[in-house]
Amino acid sequence: MRYLLGKDDNGLTITLSPDPLLEELIPVINRAAQGDVSSMESILRRKDVFGVDLIDAGMGDKVKEIFNKMKAPNGIKKVLSEYMGETE
């Protein structure tokens, strides 16, 4: 979901791959990036995207927490390193 902001980990603009849900998802992700992380719940509940309702599965808060970490400069790299047990 982080890449839906249209920026890579260095803040450079990236081209998003065509997806029929882009028009629907981008405004939600942009609101989340501006601090309205609760707006992500509409996406996290989508069984057609994730196979399960991530909120009902108890994963919503963790996904929102990780998304917030990934917004920072080099955030994706830092989060992946954190969860893979690697150090910089």
C-alpha positions, 0 to 999 in steps of 0.5 A: 500500500505504501507504493500507492503514494507514487514515491519510492523509498528515496522520495522519487516519483514512480509510475504505478502499474495499471490496476482497476482499483487505483482510482479508488485506493489512491485517495484513501492512501493519500488521506492515510499519509496525511495522518488519517490512518483510520481511513485505511480500514476500508481497504484493510476490510477488503476480502477481495484484495487480501483474502480476509478482513484484516481488521476482523483478523486482528491485523489492522493496527499492525498494518497501520503501524507499519504503513506509518513507519514506511512513510518516512525517508528510507522507511521501507528499507528500515521496516524490512530490515527491522522485520528481517532482523538485519541491521544497517 
